[in-house]
Amino acid sequence: MFPYDDIQTRTITLEKIKTLNNFVVCATNNSIDIKVSSPENVLGIDFSKSKTYNLNKLIESLVSFGYTKTNFVEEKLQFAVRGEILDIWPLSLDVPIRIVFEYDTIETLRFFDPSSQISSTALENVKILPTSISKPSFSIKDYFYCKKKENQTLIYFDYAINKQEEKELEDSFSYEETQDQLKAIEDIKNDFSKDYPMERLICGDVGYGKTEVALRAAFKVVTYGKQVAVLVPTTVLALQHYSTFSERLSIFPTNVIFLSRFQSKVEQKKIIKDLKTVQQTLLLAPTDYYKKIWDF
């Protein structure tokens, strides 16, 4: 979760994005733009058994993280120091932890019961996260971008477009755009200007103009010399979109292609083969064809 009004939960989520490979983040329109610290910053403190720490600096860090020093830890976001024993109740855990040092080196790391103060399960390591974030000038999108950079080499295209052609396409739309349509179109244009792949989901009821938004985005890519596949749930819908796209793009040097079960096997194979060589192609097809056109 990445809620708008809970900085502590957001901090935990940011840390998970940096460490996990498979995950889903739920966020709102407001929370996704909240400024956070740089993905390159180290969030929190890693406590590991047999590792050496400066206890005084740890105390300073915990206070800066928003933790309160008490005699005994009874609630989350509290910590207590007794000699070489450091008790902490991290925000991310349901029970507190007890860290026993020996000459600045962690000897034991265990959970403990806040009621009885008796230690229990031993741990090898644990991470303490801050409850506030310094220098908030990034967004959660930057964390996803950094995660992608770790796992793959990104190829960036500057989708420059002929402004005159873009205006001709927009003027050929026979309806007045809604405010939501215009915002979605502008957001997509901004996505094209960034140096990492677009990941955008646009939702809308039937008849609310999603096709026009998709058409303009596809046009921007095709006129750059690339290929676009528009995959839809059914063959009938693919045919309807093919008719719309063909009509709207007929005045431009764009190759609009339809692929479906309505064609013979021979025709389908030829279309798929041509996709590997023909540029400025816009393909309309049902979703069950995505494996066949994987290399287009």
Secondary structure per residue as TSV (DSSP state, phi and psi in degrees):
chain	resnum	aa	ss	phi	psi
A	1	M	-	360.0	145.7
A	2	F	B	-134.7	72.7
A	3	P	-	-75.1	157.4
A	4	Y	S	-73.7	-36.4
A	5	D	S	-107.4	20.3
A	6	D	-	-139.0	90.1
A	7	I	H	-65.4	-29.7
A	8	Q	H	-67.3	-45.1
A	9	T	H	-65.9	-36.4
A	10	R	H	-62.6	-40.5
A	11	T	H	-62.4	-42.6
A	12	I	H	-61.9	-42.1
A	13	T	H	-64.1	-42.4
A	14	L	H	-60.3	-39.8
A	15	E	H	-66.4	-39.2
A	16	K	H	-66.7	-37.1
A	17	I	H	-59.5	-38.3
A	18	K	H	-73.3	-24.2
A	19	T	H	-109.3	-25.8
A	20	L	-	-94.2	157.0
A	21	N	S	-104.3	-34.5
A	22	N	S	-118.6	114.5
A	23	F	-	-162.0	162.5
A	24	V	-	-128.1	131.0
A	25	V	-	-109.1	126.6
A	26	C	-	-99.2	122.7
A	27	A	B	-141.8	164.1
A	28	T	-	-104.8	169.5
A	29	N	T	-58.9	-34.1
A	30	N	T	-76.7	-44.3
A	31	S	G	-72.2	-28.1
A	32	I	G	-67.7	-20.7
A	33	D	G	-101.2	2.7
A	34	I	-	-63.7	136.9
A	35	K	-	-77.1	133.9
A	36	V	B	-131.6	176.7
A	37	S	-	-74.3	165.8
A	38	S	-	-61.3	141.0
A	39	P	T	-60.1	-21.5
A	40	E	T	-79.7	-14.8
A	41	N	S	-72.4	147.2
A	42	V	-	-84.6	120.7
A	43	L	-	-94.4	114.4
A	44	G	S	86.5	-169.3
A	45	I	E	-124.8	131.0
A	46	D	E	-92.1	118.6
A	47	F	E	-100.6	124.8
A	48	S	E	-132.5	141.9
A	49	K	T	-60.3	138.8
A	50	S	T	74.8	5.0
A	51	K	-	-94.0	147.1
A	52	T	B	-96.2	138.1
A	53	Y	-	-138.5	159.9
A	54	N	-	-95.8	110.6
A	55	L	H	-60.7	-40.2
A	56	N	H	-62.5	-40.1
A	57	K	H	-69.3	-33.2
A	58	L	H	-62.9	-42.2
A	59	I	H	-62.5	-44.1
A	60	E	H	-60.5	-41.5
A	61	S	H	-65.6	-42.7
A	62	L	H	-62.2	-40.2
A	63	V	H	-64.4	-41.5
A	64	S	H	-67.9	-25.2
A	65	F	T	-76.7	-10.3
A	66	G	T	101.7	10.3
A	67	Y	-	-86.4	149.6
A	68	T	E	-108.3	131.7
A	69	K	E	-82.4	129.5
A	70	T	-	-135.1	173.4
A	71	N	S	-73.3	-39.9
A	72	F	S	-136.6	140.0
A	73	V	-	-82.1	118.4
A	74	E	-	-126.8	-13.5
A	75	E	S	-139.0	165.1
A	76	K	T	-63.0	151.9
A	77	L	T	67.7	27.2
A	78	Q	E	-117.2	154.1
A	79	F	E	-144.4	155.4
A	80	A	E	-140.5	146.0
A	81	V	E	-124.5	125.4
A	82	R	E	-133.9	100.1
A	83	G	T	64.7	-118.6
A	84	E	T	-103.5	23.4
A	85	I	E	-111.1	127.7
A	86	L	E	-120.3	114.4
A	87	D	E	-99.9	134.0
A	88	I	E	-139.7	140.1
A	89	W	-	-113.1	95.6
A	90	P	-	-66.3	151.1
A	91	L	T	-59.8	-35.0
A	92	S	T	-84.9	-3.8
A	93	L	-	-114.8	151.2
A	94	D	S	-83.1	-16.5
A	95	V	S	-133.6	153.9
A	96	P	-	-77.4	167.9
A	97	I	E	-121.1	151.4
A	98	R	E	-121.0	125.0
A	99	I	E	-113.2	120.2
A	100	V	E	-106.1	122.1
A	101	F	E	-99.4	154.5
A	102	E	E	-137.6	105.4
A	103	Y	T	55.9	51.2
A	104	D	T	70.9	2.5
A	105	T	E	-108.4	134.2
A	106	I	E	-68.9	119.6
A	107	E	E	-90.5	-45.4
A	108	T	E	-138.6	152.2
A	109	L	E	-139.5	112.6
A	110	R	E	-139.9	156.8
A	111	F	E	-74.7	159.3
A	112	F	E	-148.1	157.8
A	113	D	-	-83.8	119.1
A	114	P	T	-66.1	-21.4
A	115	S	T	-78.7	-49.2
A	116	S	T	-93.5	-16.2
A	117	Q	-	65.3	20.4
A	118	I	-	-93.3	131.8
A	119	S	E	-72.1	154.3
A	120	S	E	-137.2	-116.2
A	121	T	E	-60.3	133.5
A	122	A	E	-80.9	148.6
A	123	L	-	-125.7	157.3
A	124	E	S	-95.8	-33.6
A	125	N	E	-161.1	161.8
A	126	V	E	-158.5	152.4
A	127	K	E	-117.6	133.5
A	128	I	E	-104.2	122.8
A	129	L	-	-102.5	149.3
A	130	P	-	-73.5	159.2
A	131	T	S	-98.9	-1.4
A	132	S	S	-141.4	158.3
A	133	I	-	-121.5	127.0
A	134	S	S	-85.5	153.6
A	135	K	S	49.9	60.3
A	136	P	-	-78.0	92.5
A	137	S	-	-129.0	9.9
A	138	F	B	-121.4	177.9
A	139	S	-	-129.5	170.8
A	140	I	H	-61.9	-25.4
A	141	K	H	-62.5	-34.1
A	142	D	H	-66.1	-31.2
A	143	Y	H	-67.4	-41.1
A	144	F	H	-64.9	-38.4
A	145	Y	H	-63.0	-45.7
A	146	C	H	-64.6	-35.4
A	147	K	H	-63.8	-40.4
A	148	K	H	-65.6	-40.4
A	149	K	H	-62.8	-29.2
A	150	E	H	-70.4	-30.6
A	151	N	H	-103.9	-10.9
A	152	Q	-	-159.9	160.3
A	153	T	-	-92.3	121.7
A	154	L	-	-92.4	138.3
A	155	I	-	-108.3	121.1
A	156	Y	-	-105.7	134.8
A	157	F	-	-118.9	133.5
A	158	D	-	-90.2	99.0
A	159	Y	-	-76.7	70.6
A	160	A	-	-68.3	148.0
A	161	I	-	-140.0	150.5
A	162	N	-	-71.0	112.3
A	163	K	H	-60.7	-33.7
A	164	Q	H	-66.2	-44.1
A	165	E	H	-64.8	-39.3
A	166	E	H	-62.5	-42.1
A	167	K	H	-66.2	-38.8
A	168	E	H	-61.5	-41.5
A	169	L	H	-64.8	-45.4
A	170	E	H	-63.2	-39.1
A	171	D	H	-69.6	-23.4
A	172	S	T	-78.4	-6.2
A	173	F	-	-73.7	123.5
A	174	S	-	-83.9	3.9
A	175	Y	S	-123.7	163.9
A	176	E	-	-87.2	127.4
A	177	E	-	-63.5	142.9
A	178	T	-	-80.1	165.0
A	179	Q	H	-62.5	-37.8
A	180	D	H	-65.3	-39.6
A	181	Q	H	-61.1	-48.6
A	182	L	H	-61.5	-38.9
A	183	K	H	-66.9	-42.9
A	184	A	H	-62.8	-41.9
A	185	I	H	-64.1	-42.2
A	186	E	H	-67.7	-39.4
A	187	D	H	-61.8	-39.8
A	188	I	H	-67.0	-40.5
A	189	K	H	-59.6	-40.2
A	190	N	H	-66.4	-37.7
A	191	D	H	-60.1	-39.5
A	192	F	H	-64.7	-23.6
A	193	S	T	-86.8	-4.6
A	194	K	S	-90.2	162.3
A	195	D	S	-96.5	28.8
A	196	Y	S	-146.6	156.8
A	197	P	-	-59.7	145.1
A	198	M	-	-73.3	138.7
A	199	E	-	-134.4	97.4
A	200	R	-	-139.0	130.9
A	201	L	-	-111.1	123.0
A	202	I	-	-111.7	122.9
A	203	C	-	-113.0	146.1
A	204	G	-	-173.6	153.3
A	205	D	-	-72.8	168.3
A	206	V	T	-59.9	131.5
A	207	G	T	85.1	10.7
A	208	Y	S	-100.3	12.0
A	209	G	S	93.1	21.1
A	210	K	H	-65.8	-36.8
A	211	T	H	-61.8	-41.4
A	212	E	H	-64.2	-38.9
A	213	V	H	-63.0	-44.5
A	214	A	H	-66.0	-39.3
A	215	L	H	-62.0	-45.0
A	216	R	H	-67.7	-35.8
A	217	A	H	-66.8	-43.0
A	218	A	H	-64.0	-39.4
A	219	F	H	-61.2	-39.9
A	220	K	H	-61.7	-40.3
A	221	V	H	-74.1	-44.0
A	222	V	H	-64.5	-41.4
A	223	T	T	-68.8	-15.5
A	224	Y	T	-79.5	-12.0
A	225	G	T	104.8	9.3
A	226	K	-	-101.3	177.0
A	227	Q	-	-107.4	151.5
A	228	V	E	-132.5	136.3
A	229	A	E	-114.4	123.5
A	230	V	E	-107.5	106.4
A	231	L	E	-104.9	132.1
A	232	V	E	-128.9	164.4
A	233	P	S	-64.7	-34.3
A	234	T	S	-128.6	159.7
A	235	T	H	-65.4	-40.4
A	236	V	H	-62.5	-43.3
A	237	L	H	-66.4	-37.7
A	238	A	H	-61.3	-40.1
A	239	L	H	-66.7	-40.2
A	240	Q	H	-62.6	-44.8
A	241	H	H	-66.3	-35.7
A	242	Y	H	-60.7	-41.6
A	243	S	H	-63.8	-44.3
A	244	T	H	-65.3	-48.9
A	245	F	H	-64.4	-40.9
A	246	S	H	-62.0	-43.0
A	247	E	H	-66.9	-46.6
A	248	R	H	-69.6	-31.1
A	249	L	T	-103.1	10.8
A	250	S	T	-64.1	-25.9
A	251	I	T	-88.0	-0.2
A	252	F	T	-113.3	156.0
A	253	P	T	-77.7	63.0
A	254	T	-	-119.2	134.1
A	255	N	E	-94.7	100.7
A	256	V	E	-94.6	124.7
A	257	I	E	-123.7	144.9
A	258	F	E	-116.1	133.3
A	259	L	-	-132.2	123.4
A	260	S	S	-165.7	-179.9
A	261	R	T	-69.5	-11.0
A	262	F	T	-68.0	-15.9
A	263	Q	S	-99.8	157.5
A	264	S	-	-71.6	164.7
A	265	K	H	-60.6	-38.0
A	266	V	H	-63.6	-45.2
A	267	E	H	-63.7	-41.4
A	268	Q	H	-62.8	-44.6
A	269	K	H	-62.9	-39.1
A	270	K	H	-65.7	-43.1
A	271	I	H	-61.4	-47.0
A	272	I	H	-63.1	-38.6
A	273	K	H	-66.2	-42.0
A	274	D	H	-66.2	-27.3
A	275	L	T	-61.4	-24.7
A	276	K	T	-77.2	-13.7
A	277	T	T	-125.2	-28.1
A	278	V	-	-83.0	123.9
A	279	Q	-	-90.3	173.6
A	280	Q	S	49.0	48.7
A	281	T	E	-110.9	135.6
A	282	L	E	-118.5	114.7
A	283	L	E	-104.1	132.1
A	284	L	E	-111.3	126.9
A	285	A	E	-159.3	157.7
A	286	P	E	-67.3	157.1
A	287	T	G	-63.1	-25.4
A	288	D	G	-72.1	0.9
A	289	Y	G	-98.2	1.5
A	290	Y	T	-64.2	-32.0
A	291	K	T	-70.4	-33.4
A	292	K	T	-72.5	-26.6
A	293	I	T	-106.6	19.7
A	294	W	T	-55.0	-35.1
A	295	D	T	-95.8	14.4
A	296	F	-	-68.7	360.0
